[in-house]
């Protein structure tokens, strides 16, 4: 599935099952919440904290997909073509950082 297809799939789902998009600020809050849920799993998986009983049912891939879902919603409702935005971002990063990381002694 392309990014464009994902945006269209989310839009179709919202129009079929979701009644309407939540407001942009509500979706921003939901995005923040979803990132927090991923952070909770990450810190318990790779950090020093241990899992609590109610954390055991959480799934990292599912939390990442939740983040993507909300990001796609926000892109749709604000008129952002994420394919074009991502391509432009990759070009920006390449131009800016093409030798920066290679020459970073901390990474070698």
C-alpha positions in Angstrom: 0.0 0.0 0.0 1.3 3.4 -0.9 1.1 6.4 1.4 -1.5 7.9 -1.0 -3.5 4.7 -0.8 -3.3 4.7 3.0 -4.6 8.2 3.1 -7.5 7.3 0.8 -8.2 4.1 2.9 -8.4 6.1 6.1 -10.7 8.7 4.4 -13.0 5.9 3.1 -13.1 4.3 6.5 -14.0 7.6 8.2 -16.7 8.3 5.7 -18.1 4.8 6.0 -17.8 4.1 9.7 -16.5 7.1 11.5 -19.3 9.6 10.8 -16.7 12.4 10.5 -13.1 13.3 11.4 -12.5 14.5 14.9 -11.3 18.1 15.0 -7.7 18.8 14.2 -6.8 19.7 17.8 -8.6 16.5 19.1 -6.6 14.5 16.6 -3.4 16.2 17.8 -4.2 15.2 21.4 -5.0 11.6 20.2 -1.6 11.5 18.3 0.2 12.6 21.5 -1.6 9.9 23.5 -0.7 7.2 20.9 2.9 8.3 20.9 2.9 8.0 24.7 1.5 4.5 24.5 4.3 3.5 22.2 6.8 5.2 24.5 5.5 3.1 27.4 6.1 -0.1 25.5 9.5 1.0 24.3 10.7 2.0 27.7 9.6 -1.3 29.2 11.0 -3.4 26.3 14.3 -1.6 25.8 14.7 0.6 28.9 15.0 -0.1 32.6 11.3 -0.2 33.6 9.6 -3.5 34.0 6.2 -4.4 32.5 3.1 -4.0 34.6 0.3 -6.5 34.4 -1.9 -4.2 32.2 1.1 -3.5 29.8 1.5 -7.1 28.8 -1.4 -7.0 26.3 0.0 -4.0 24.5 1.6 -4.5 21.0 4.3 -2.2 19.7 3.3 -2.7 16.0 -0.3 -2.0 16.8 0.7 1.2 18.6 2.8 2.3 15.6 -0.2 1.6 13.4 -2.4 3.8 15.7 0.1 6.6 15.3 0.1 6.2 11.5 -3.7 6.2 11.5 -4.0 9.5 13.4 -1.2 11.1 11.3 -3.1 10.1 8.1 -6.3 11.6 9.6 -4.5 14.9 10.3 -3.0 14.9 6.8 -6.3 14.3 5.2 -8.2 17.0 7.1 -5.5 19.6 6.6 -5.0 18.9 2.9 -1.4 17.5 3.2 -0.3 15.1 0.5 2.0 12.9 2.7 3.6 11.3 -0.4 4.8 14.7 -1.7 5.7 15.9 1.8 7.7 12.7 2.5 9.5 12.9 -0.8 10.4 16.6 -0.2 11.5 15.7 3.4 13.8 12.9 2.1 15.4 15.3 -0.4 15.9 18.0 2.3 17.5 15.4 4.6 19.7 14.1 1.9 21.0 17.5 0.8 21.5 18.6 4.4 22.9 15.4 5.9 24.6 13.5 3.0 28.0 13.6 4.7 27.0 14.7 8.2 26.4 11.3 9.7 29.1 9.5 7.7 31.6 12.0 9.2 30.2 11.8 12.8 32.9 10.0 14.8 30.2 9.1 17.4 28.5 6.9 14.9 31.5 5.0 13.7 
